[in-house]
Amino acid sequence: MKQGSPGSASGIIPSSPCGGKPLYSTASFYETNSLTDYCGSLQTGGQLTHTATVTGNGVASCTPVVVYCQPFFNAYLTVAQNQQDYNRFYYQAYDSNYTSSNCVRAATYSRQDFWQCGWYTCPPPPSSSPPECCRCSGPDPAKSGQTHNRFAL
């Protein structure tokens, strides 16, 4: 089974979120990111996929040099330990805010996309580790197939 593989990143910060706003005010924007999770058996070739999408909120501080407080995104998974367990995929967005002079990220995630898939049946493992057909493999989900879209609110 493969873990989420966010690959290409595209997106821009809104070109002028402070347009029309008074100097030293703030402007909100949001960013929506997606990645694809893969879960399947390398032995049978069967595969399930899930597109995870989350939105994070950010703020621009409308100073003479605009400061962008961008949302933060985190992807991770937990791997099934036995045939009654599930592989769980998490994709989380943390909002960011501006407080007088700097950006502050939310302490806990603001939104989450969650998906799970069951353990795939494999031949009995020769040792205590899962056989290759049932392990998660692939690129680090933090660097995986993400698409980014940002919009001014």
C-alpha positions in Angstrom: 0.0 0.0 0.0 1.2 3.5 -0.7 0.8 6.5 1.5 -0.5 9.8 0.1 1.9 11.2 -2.5 1.4 14.9 -2.8 3.5 15.8 -5.8 2.8 19.0 -7.6 2.2 22.2 -5.8 0.5 25.1 -7.5 -1.1 28.2 -6.1 -0.6 31.8 -5.4 -1.3 34.2 -2.6 -4.1 36.5 -3.5 -2.5 39.2 -5.6 -3.9 42.1 -3.5 -5.9 41.0 -0.4 -5.2 44.4 1.1 -6.6 46.3 -1.9 -9.0 48.9 -0.7 -8.2 48.2 3.0 -6.9 50.8 5.4 -3.2 50.8 6.1 -2.4 48.5 9.2 -5.6 46.6 8.9 -5.8 42.8 8.1 -7.4 40.9 5.3 -8.4 37.3 5.5 -7.8 34.7 2.8 -8.0 30.9 2.6 -6.0 28.2 1.0 -7.4 24.8 -0.1 -5.0 21.9 -0.6 -5.5 18.4 -1.8 -3.6 15.2 -1.9 -4.3 11.6 -3.0 -4.1 8.7 -0.5 -3.4 5.2 -1.9 -4.2 1.9 -0.2 -3.8 -1.4 -1.9 -2.1 -4.7 -2.3 1.1 -4.9 -4.3 0.5 -8.6 -4.7 -3.0 -8.4 -6.2 -2.6 -5.0 -7.8 -5.9 -3.9 -6.2 -5.9 -0.3 -5.1 -8.2 2.1 -3.3 -7.7 5.9 -3.6 -9.1 8.8 -1.7 -8.6 12.5 -2.5 -8.2 14.4 0.8 -9.0 18.1 0.7 -8.7 20.6 3.5 -9.0 24.4 3.7 -6.9 26.6 6.0 -7.4 30.3 6.8 -4.7 32.9 6.7 -4.4 36.6 7.3 -2.5 39.4 5.5 -1.3 42.3 7.5 -1.8 45.4 5.4 1.4 47.2 6.3 3.6 49.0 3.8 5.2 45.6 3.1 2.3 43.1 3.3 3.0 40.2 5.7 1.2 37.0 4.8 0.3 34.6 7.6 -0.3 31.4 5.6 -2.1 28.3 6.9 0.0 25.2 7.7 -0.9 21.7 6.3 0.2 18.4 7.8 -0.4 14.9 6.4 0.4 11.6 8.2 -0.8 8.1 8.5 -1.0 5.2 10.9 -0.4 1.7 9.5 -2.6 -1.3 10.3 -0.9 -3.7 12.7 -3.1 -6.7 12.0 -5.9 -7.9 9.9 -8.6 -6.4 12.2 -6.9 -3.0 12.1 -7.1 -0.2 9.6 -4.6 2.1 7.8 -5.7 5.6 8.7 -4.8 8.7 6.7 -5.0 12.2 8.2 -4.7 15.5 6.4 -4.9 18.6 8.7 -5.1 22.3 8.2 -3.9 24.8 10.9 -5.2 28.3 10.6 -2.8 31.3 11.0 -3.4 34.7 12.5 -1.6 38.0 12.8 -1.0 39.4 16.3 0.5 42.9 16.3 3.9 42.0 14.9 4.0 38.3 13.9 2.2 35.3 12.5 0.8 32.7 15.0 -0.3 29.2 13.9 -3.2 27.6 15.7 -2.1 25.2 18.4 -4.4 22.4 17.2 -5.6 21.6 13.7 -8.6 23.7 12.5 -9.9 21.2 10.0 -9.1 17.6 9.1 -9.9 15.1 6.3 -9.8 11.6 7.6 -9.9 8.3 5.6 -9.2 4.7 6.5 -8.9 1.5 4.6 -8.7 -2.1 5.9 -5.7 -4.3 6.2 -5.3 -6.2 2.9 -5.1 -10.0 3.2 -1.6 -11.2 2.5 0.4 -14.4 3.0 1.4 -15.0 6.6 4.3 -12.9 7.5 7.7 -14.7 8.0 8.4 -12.4 10.9 6.6 -9.9 13.2 6.8 -7.2 10.5 4.0 -6.9 7.9 4.8 -8.5 4.5 5.8 -6.1 1.7 2.4 -6.4 0.1 0.8 -4.7 3.1 3.3 -2.0 4.1 2.8 1.6 3.3 5.5 2.9 1.0 6.1 6.0 -1.0 7.2 9.6 -0.6 6.9 11.5 2.6 3.2 12.7 2.8 4.4 16.1 3.9 6.0 16.5 0.4 3.3 14.6 -1.5 0.7 15.3 -4.4 -0.7 18.6 -3.2 -2.6 21.1 -5.2 -2.9 24.5 -3.6 -5.5 27.1 -4.2 -5.7 30.4 -2.3 -8.5 32.9 -2.4 -9.1 36.3 -0.7 -12.2 36.4 1.5 
